[in-house]
Amino acid sequence: MKKSEQLENLKKAFIENDIPWPWPKSPRFRIEWIDRGRDPQCKPNPTYPNGIDLPAIRDLPACKTDLPYPAPRCGLYYVECLVCGMNALITTAGRPDDPRSVALNCKRGTIQ
C-alpha cells in the first residue's frame, strides 16, 4: 500500500472514531500513530472505562502529554520529547481502556 493510501486510511479511522484529525501538535512532543491494521480481539478492561493515564516509570522529573483517545484500532503511538529526546512506544487496541495520556521521565533530569 502506498504511503498516501495509508495516510488516507488513517485519517478515515480517526474521523470515524471522533478523534481530531490531524491530532493537535504539541510544542514539546512528537506523537505518531503506527497502525497495525487490526481491530480489537478482546473485551476492554472494565476497570478503565475512560482510558488509562500512563505514569512515568521513576520518581524523577517528567512531562505529560495527552494522546489521541481512543485509538482507531490496534497499533502503537510513538511519543518523543522534543526537548530531551526521551521516547516511548505505547500499544493501543482501539478500546475504551486505551492509554489517554503518558508521562515521560526527562533524560536531562530537569524539566526545561
C-alpha positions as CSV (number, residue, x, y, z in Angstrom):
1,M,0.0,0.0,0.0
2,K,1.3,3.5,-0.9
3,K,2.1,6.0,1.8
4,S,-0.7,8.3,0.6
5,E,-3.2,5.4,0.9
6,Q,-2.0,4.6,4.4
7,L,-2.4,8.3,5.4
8,E,-5.9,8.4,3.9
9,N,-6.9,5.2,5.7
10,L,-5.5,6.6,9.0
11,K,-7.4,9.8,8.5
12,K,-10.6,7.9,7.9
13,A,-10.1,5.8,11.0
14,F,-9.6,8.8,13.2
15,I,-12.6,10.6,11.8
16,E,-14.8,7.6,12.2
17,N,-13.8,7.4,15.9
18,D,-14.4,11.1,16.6
19,I,-10.7,11.8,17.1
20,P,-9.5,15.2,15.8
21,W,-7.6,15.0,12.5
22,P,-4.8,15.9,12.4
23,W,-4.0,15.4,16.1
24,P,-3.2,18.8,17.6
25,K,0.5,19.2,17.6
26,S,2.3,19.8,20.9
27,P,5.3,22.1,21.0
28,R,7.0,19.7,23.4
29,F,6.1,16.2,22.0
30,R,6.1,14.4,18.6
31,I,3.3,11.9,18.5
32,E,3.0,9.5,15.6
33,W,0.5,6.7,15.1
34,I,1.7,3.3,13.8
35,D,-1.3,1.4,12.5
36,R,-1.2,-2.4,12.8
37,G,-4.4,-2.7,10.7
38,R,-6.3,-4.9,13.2
39,D,-9.5,-4.4,15.1
40,P,-9.6,-5.3,18.8
41,Q,-9.9,-9.1,19.6
42,C,-10.6,-8.9,23.3
43,K,-13.1,-7.1,25.5
44,P,-11.8,-3.9,27.3
45,N,-10.8,-4.0,30.9
46,P,-13.9,-2.7,32.8
47,T,-11.7,-1.1,35.4
48,Y,-10.7,1.6,32.9
49,P,-13.9,2.7,31.1
50,N,-12.4,6.2,30.4
51,G,-8.8,5.2,29.5
52,I,-5.6,4.9,31.3
53,D,-3.1,7.6,32.3
54,L,0.3,6.1,32.0
55,P,2.6,7.3,34.7
56,A,6.4,8.0,34.5
57,I,8.4,5.0,35.4
58,R,10.5,6.6,38.2
59,D,10.1,9.3,40.7
60,L,12.0,11.8,38.6
61,P,11.1,14.9,36.7
62,A,8.6,14.1,33.9
63,C,6.5,15.7,31.3
64,K,3.0,14.6,30.5
65,T,1.0,14.8,27.2
66,D,-2.4,13.7,26.1
67,L,-2.8,11.0,23.4
68,P,-5.5,10.7,20.7
69,Y,-8.1,8.7,22.6
70,P,-9.4,6.2,22.0
71,A,-7.0,4.9,19.3
72,P,-8.7,3.9,16.0
73,R,-7.7,0.3,16.4
74,C,-4.7,-1.9,17.3
75,G,-1.4,-0.1,16.9
76,L,1.3,2.0,18.6
77,Y,1.9,5.6,19.4
78,Y,5.5,6.7,19.1
79,V,5.9,9.6,21.6
80,E,9.1,11.7,21.7
81,C,10.0,14.6,23.9
82,L,11.4,17.3,21.6
83,V,13.4,18.9,24.4
84,C,15.4,15.9,25.9
85,G,14.8,13.1,23.3
86,M,13.1,10.6,25.7
87,N,10.8,8.4,23.7
88,A,8.4,5.5,24.1
89,L,6.2,3.2,22.1
90,I,2.7,2.8,23.6
91,T,0.4,0.0,22.5
92,T,-3.2,0.5,21.8
93,A,-6.2,-1.7,20.9
94,G,-8.9,0.7,19.9
95,R,-10.9,0.1,23.1
96,P,-12.1,2.3,26.0
97,D,-9.2,1.1,28.1
98,D,-6.6,2.5,25.8
99,P,-4.0,5.0,27.2
100,R,-5.2,8.6,27.0
101,S,-2.1,10.3,28.3
102,V,1.6,9.4,29.1
103,A,4.2,10.9,31.4
104,L,7.8,10.5,30.2
105,N,10.8,11.0,32.5
106,C,13.2,13.7,31.5
107,K,16.6,12.4,30.2
108,R,18.2,15.6,31.5
109,G,16.8,15.1,35.0
110,T,15.2,18.5,34.9
111,I,12.1,19.9,33.2
112,Q,13.0,22.7,30.7
